[in-house]
Amino acid sequence: MSRSRQLFLLTLLASSTALSGLARAEAVNGAAFPEVGGWGQAWGEDEVPPPAASRLPPRSSPPLPGYRAPPPAAALPTRPSGPLAPSSAPVEAVRSVAPLDEAGGQAFPEVGGWGQAWGEDEPVTAPRPRSAPAPSTMAGPSPAAPAGVALPSQAAPSRLRASVSPTSADEAGSPVRRRGVSVAVQPADIDGDAVGMRRPPRIIPQALHKAQRREEGEDPPVHMEADQVIYDREFNVVTAKGRVEMIQSGRTISADVVSYNLKQDVMGASGNVVLTEPTGEVTFADYFELTGDFKSGVAANMRVILADNSRLAAQSGQRVGGDRTDFDRAVYTACEPCRDNPGRTPIWQAKAQRVTHNQAEAQIEYRDAWIELAGVPVLYTPYLSHPDPTVKRKSGFLAPTVGYNSSLGPSFTTPYFFVMSDQEDVTLVPRFMLPQTDAISAVKTDPDNLATSAMQHLHLLGEHRWRGVYGEAKTVASITADKGSGDIRGHVESKGLVDLDRTWRAGWQAQYQSDRTYRDLYRVRTDNDRPWRLTRPYVEGFGRRNYAMAETMSFQGERLSGDGTKSPVVLPHMIHRAVSDPGWAGSYWSFDSDFLSYTRTKGPVAQRISQQTGWHLPMTTPDGQVMTLNTSVRGDGYRSQNLTNYAGTATAGRAIPEASLEWRYPFSRPGTWMSQVVEPMAIVAMSPGGGNSDKIPNEDSLAFELDETNVMRPNRLVGLDRIEGGLRGGYGLRWSGFPAVGGRLGLQAAQGWRRKVDNTFSSTSGFTDTLSDYLGRVDVAPTGFLALNSRVRLDKESLALRRNESSISIGPPMLSFATTYGYLSTSSNTAGQIYPRRQYINYGVSSALSKYWVATASLAQDLGDNGGTLNWTANTTYNDECFAIMATMNRYYSNAPGLLSGYNAMLTIVLKTLGEAPLGLF
């Protein structure tokens, strides 16, 4: 018998002895009931132990915590000389049994079976409900006990805990020592604290579970708690009854009755059997037959709740090795039972003749399985597998996708997911493009180059992800060959971030695309869907009051400039910013440094260095006026080549002192139904005029859009290459309302001014005169079903609309409508036109039909002279705790070469925890 079996037996015997009380030989001039057996007989010793008086502690010894003394000896019944008198209390009878054979088995199958071990054939007092509190004592005198039966003690606590652990034969302080094992028995508290430890949580962290197993060793102890323990010495069967709980290595089993056959090392449990695994799985069954280490056994009518709350039920099951469970005629679903009708058929379920849950490989396998939707079989598969809920990522094939594209034809995609480590994985997405019958002759294949011919029918996409303690990275790349010309086409997009130490970190962003229409044609999604691609490695550091960054940049994209060779390459760009601690009257200093060097194949090449030092004083007057005084001195130096208006190498520098004063005077008025804040504001700034020499190139101040956010700044231009000089400023008014029921209302109007007119701003900027165009903003966001936002720029002379961006949403979630309107006048700068006049409108409608159903539709239209419908989209989604279905239809238009207009349709059915089945038409 292994040590763990011995420890388990010791636990049960210790509880049995404590419950049945201590026999007193001196009370009856000898052994009170010799046939019951003392400690020696309980442990299988051949000789009768010494008299009880020599073994028992003195009567003056302090009792165990919670121990209540038995009734006096005079109250104990004495054994009569004649036949036993009838007892007033029920007595558990012991049937005649046959002896065991020499091999340790049973001479007769009907003797010592599981029925007897579980107490099915003998009258057993029904255990108390689990919710009922355990009484501390049992009233009435102690009845006579037949041989082999230990009855609950009448005076000792009715619920005990036992702890067993190996010890040396001479270990001091052990309550009982037998054969190198220490047994400690103590009364149980009602709160469920067993042997000095709380019942383990439902899910034990993996690291904690491994640490506990290392600490317990290869033969961990068993912690048991029960109301009653019966030990049959003749058959070596120990039975625990009434709220039985046992814990070993984080695994917990609870039942009404648990029997342990020491000869066969088999344990049986019946009545409300619940087995809880450290991983969080909970198994319910009518009965269990397990080995003593809980690792192997059989069960009937099993119900399993997995760690992710999915469910599995089976008529019978067999547990093998502690890490595999086989279920016969099983049903699996991730749907929770209906609260109003728990017996209702779930939305989906998988039925199989046999299901195997391999916990060692964290895999659930089905054989001869049917997938049912609302009780109707829809799919049969001879084999199906998926990871169990403990697995976050697992290598294997993902759900395939079938699609059709008017330009590429039909296709079939079979993704494969490969886990490289806990921090790294790769997803390969091969897309096989089948030849179209009417287009086979149009495909120009090269018989001498089989690789290119094969790539014309294959589009391969791969995604690599890495996430560690100090950083993360993601790379997506694809490659194929053009179906017509055979030219290689593809793209690469990568980004990442790595912490070097607590101050510095490094990152990168890399983007490349073979041609303009590649992503749209092959439906390749990117994080930043912009008309240009950016490659940018960088290093940055963060201090308490300073920031530093160094980067390089390169751009790709025909839309950025008319000639791709004019795209700049920045190598390097470095900045440093610092702010001092607050000083006199709360003032502080600021320091900004910038260094830039860029080159290109055609166009200007330059190096720039800039340094600005400023002093800032925030002030608040006693009557509530808020002002900020800013002063600064900035110096710039340039060295340029290939300028448009200057031949050769040009060197230029400038010094720019500047002072500005910002002023706000908020007035507030609390109200019963709405509180209001009115805030007039103004700014005035002054610096020398000019400073925009022809020897200074303009690279980062090209784009300028006048709006309410920048009109109140000292320098309204972006970047450093262009500056705004002279005496200038702006003024405006802001009103805010806060209704008592919630929400917010806002109005804002502003206008800029300057004393001297020059060519700093372009003719389409709205600031070509002393005064700028009128700028305004309206925000309406109450708590109801209305949201309105509008930003406008009106011509200062005719009040004609020059720019407008408006959006409105109205309606409850059950049915809401949204509209977005945009109008942008022509934008240009000294380098030419940036974009022509634009006008567009988008419509949208959404409906949350119920808790799980959502439907949306949208339409985008170009309102220009040669405009029309740009695209429309409609989708419907159903999403609950176990099932999701998504249907999307999109109509798109294109005038790009090689990309035809068409439809994009996608239907995806998701059986959560089991998989998904997407079907796409492109």
Number of C-alpha atoms within 10 A of each C-alpha: 9 9 15 20 21 18 23 25 22 24 25 27 23 24 30 28 22 24 25 22 18 14 18 18 15 13 14 15 8 12 17 17 18 13 12 18 20 20 18 14 16 17 15 10 11 8 8 12 14 10 14 17 12 9 10 11 11 9 7 6 7 9 11 11 9 13 15 14 11 17 13 8 12 9 10 16 13 13 13 8 6 6 7 9 9 10 11 10 11 12 17 16 14 13 10 7 13 15 15 17 10 8 8 11 14 18 15 13 9 12 18 23 15 20 14 16 27 26 17 10 11 14 11 14 12 9 15 14 11 13 7 7 9 17 10 18 16 14 8 11 17 22 18 21 17 15 17 20 21 24 22 25 22 22 21 22 23 21 26 24 27 26 24 25 22 18 16 12 13 9 11 11 8 13 9 13 18 14 11 13 19 23 23 18 21 20 23 23 14 12 8 14 13 23 20 9 9 10 16 14 11 17 16 16 13 11 8 12 16 14 11 14 15 12 11 14 10 10 17 21 23 25 23 25 29 27 24 25 30 24 24 18 17 13 21 18 26 24 26 27 26 23 23 24 26 21 20 18 22 21 19 22 21 24 27 24 26 30 25 28 22 19 15 15 15 20 24 24 29 20 19 16 22 24 21 22 19 20 19 20 20 21 19 23 24 16 21 26 22 21 22 21 21 20 14 18 20 19 23 18 17 24 22 20 17 19 18 13 16 20 21 21 22 24 15 17 25 19 22 17 13 15 14 19 20 19 26 19 16 24 23 21 24 24 20 14 15 11 8 7 8 10 9 12 15 18 19 21 25 21 24 25 15 18 27 20 21 18 16 10 12 16 18 20 18 24 16 15 22 22 21 19 15 13 13 12 14 10 11 15 12 10 13 17 15 17 21 22 18 15 11 8 13 16 14 14 14 17 14 16 20 18 20 19 20 16 15 21 16 18 21 17 19 15 19 17 18 17 15 14 9 11 12 16 19 19 20 20 20 17 21 19 21 16 17 14 8 7 10 12 10 10 16 14 18 13 9 8 9 11 11 20 19 16 20 25 19 22 22 18 20 18 17 17 18 17 16 11 8 11 15 17 18 18 18 21 19 21 17 22 20 22 23 11 12 18 13 14 16 21 19 17 21 19 18 18 19 18 17 14 10 9 12 15 18 19 18 17 19 18 22 18 19 14 12 15 14 17 18 13 17 17 12 14 10 13 8 11 9 10 11 17 20 17 18 17 18 18 19 19 18 13 11 8 11 15 16 18 18 19 19 19 18 19 20 21 20 17 12 15 13 10 11 16 14 18 20 20 18 20 16 15 19 19 18 17 16 17 16 13 11 12 10 7 9 11 17 16 18 17 17 18 17 19 17 19 19 20 18 16 12 13 14 18 20 22 20 21 18 20 18 18 16 18 17 19 18 15 16 13 9 7 7 12 15 16 19 16 16 19 17 18 15 17 15 19 16 20 18 22 20 16 19 11 8 13 11 8 13 17 13 14 16 15 15 17 16 19 18 21 19 21 17 20 17 15 13 13 10 12 12 7 10 15 15 18 15 16 17 17 20 20 21 20 23 20 19 13 14 16 16 17 12 13 20 25 25 17 15 12 15 18 14 18 16 20 23 21 11 16 23 21 19 23 19 19 22 15 15 14 20 22 18 22 24 17 17 22 25 22 19 21 18 18 18 17 20 19 17 13 11 12 14 18 18 17 16 18 18 24 23 27 19 21 13 12 14 16 12 17 21 17 15 16 20 23 23 16 17 13 18 22 26 24 24 21 20 17 18 17 18 16 12 12 12 16 18 17 16 18 18 20 26 18 16 17 8 7 11 11 16 19 23 18 18 18 18 15 18 16 16 14 14 12 14 17 19 18 18 17 17 18 19 17 16 16 20 19 17 13 8 10 11 14 11 11 12 17 19 19 18 19 16 18 18 21 18 16 13 10 9 13 15 18 19 18 18 18 18 18 17 17 16 12 8 6 12 13 16 15 19 19 18 18 18 17 17 18 14 13 12 19 19 17 18 17 18 18 18 18 17 14 15 13 8 12 8 10 17 17 14 15 18 19 19 18 18 17 16 17 21 17 16 19 13 18 15 18 18 20 18 23
